[in-house]
């Protein structure tokens, strides 16, 4: 089953998370050029496959229409700390 078939119009929202992370990665490249160091350690996003989502719903004995579970998508951005205690990360 394709994600489009399973998630329908909700897939647009799920894909927006991945697009946001692409912008963050672009911003990271600009900061790295400007400051000479990596401010963002890594970015990651995923959309749970339909098969994985259906498996989870089955294990939890939830109806298949419950695909709006909170873990259908995920994202993580990890930032590096500055070297000096006097510097503030924003």
C-alpha positions as CSV (number, residue, x, y, z in Angstrom):
1,X,0.0,0.0,0.0
2,X,1.3,3.5,-0.9
3,X,1.5,6.2,1.8
4,X,-0.8,8.4,-0.4
5,X,-3.5,5.6,-0.4
6,X,-3.3,5.1,3.4
7,X,-2.9,8.7,4.7
8,X,-4.8,10.5,1.9
9,X,-4.8,14.3,2.2
10,X,-3.1,14.0,5.6
11,X,0.1,13.1,3.8
12,X,0.5,16.8,2.8
13,X,0.9,17.7,6.5
14,X,3.2,14.8,7.1
15,X,5.4,15.9,4.1
16,X,5.5,19.5,5.5
17,X,7.6,18.2,8.4
18,X,10.2,16.8,5.9
19,X,10.2,20.1,4.0
20,X,10.8,22.1,7.1
21,X,13.8,20.0,8.0
22,X,15.2,20.6,4.5
23,X,15.0,24.3,5.2
24,X,16.7,23.8,8.6
25,X,19.5,21.9,6.8
26,X,19.9,24.7,4.3
27,X,20.1,27.2,7.2
28,X,22.7,25.0,8.9
29,X,24.9,25.2,5.8
30,X,24.7,29.0,5.8
31,X,25.6,29.1,9.5
32,X,28.5,26.7,9.0
33,X,29.9,29.0,6.3
34,X,29.4,32.1,8.5
35,X,30.6,30.7,11.9
36,X,32.9,27.9,10.8
37,X,31.2,25.3,12.9
38,X,28.1,23.1,12.9
39,X,25.4,24.6,15.0
40,X,22.9,21.8,14.2
41,X,24.3,18.3,14.8
42,X,21.6,16.5,12.7
43,X,18.1,16.7,11.4
44,X,15.9,13.7,10.8
45,X,12.3,13.1,9.8
46,X,10.2,10.1,9.0
47,X,6.7,9.1,8.1
48,X,5.6,5.7,9.4
49,X,4.9,3.3,6.5
50,X,1.3,2.2,6.1
51,X,2.3,-1.4,6.9
52,X,4.1,-0.3,10.1
53,X,1.1,1.8,11.2
54,X,-1.4,-0.9,10.5
55,X,0.8,-3.4,12.5
56,X,0.8,-1.0,15.4
57,X,-2.9,-0.4,15.3
58,X,-3.5,-4.2,15.2
59,X,-1.1,-4.7,18.2
60,X,-2.9,-2.0,20.2
61,X,-6.3,-3.3,19.0
62,X,-7.3,0.1,17.6
63,X,-9.5,0.6,14.5
64,X,-7.7,1.1,11.3
65,X,-9.3,4.6,11.0
66,X,-7.1,5.6,14.0
67,X,-4.2,6.3,11.7
68,X,-4.0,9.8,13.1
69,X,-2.0,8.4,16.0
70,X,0.7,10.8,17.2
71,X,3.6,8.8,16.0
72,X,2.7,8.6,12.3
73,X,5.3,11.2,11.8
74,X,8.4,12.2,13.7
75,X,11.2,14.7,13.5
76,X,14.2,15.5,15.5
77,X,16.7,18.4,15.3
78,X,19.8,18.2,17.6
79,X,21.8,21.3,18.1
80,X,25.4,21.5,19.3
81,X,26.3,23.5,22.3
82,X,28.6,26.5,22.1
83,X,32.1,26.1,23.4
84,X,32.1,29.1,25.7
85,X,29.9,29.6,28.8
86,X,29.5,33.3,27.9
87,X,28.0,32.5,24.5
88,X,24.3,31.9,24.4
89,X,22.5,29.6,21.9
90,X,19.3,31.0,20.5
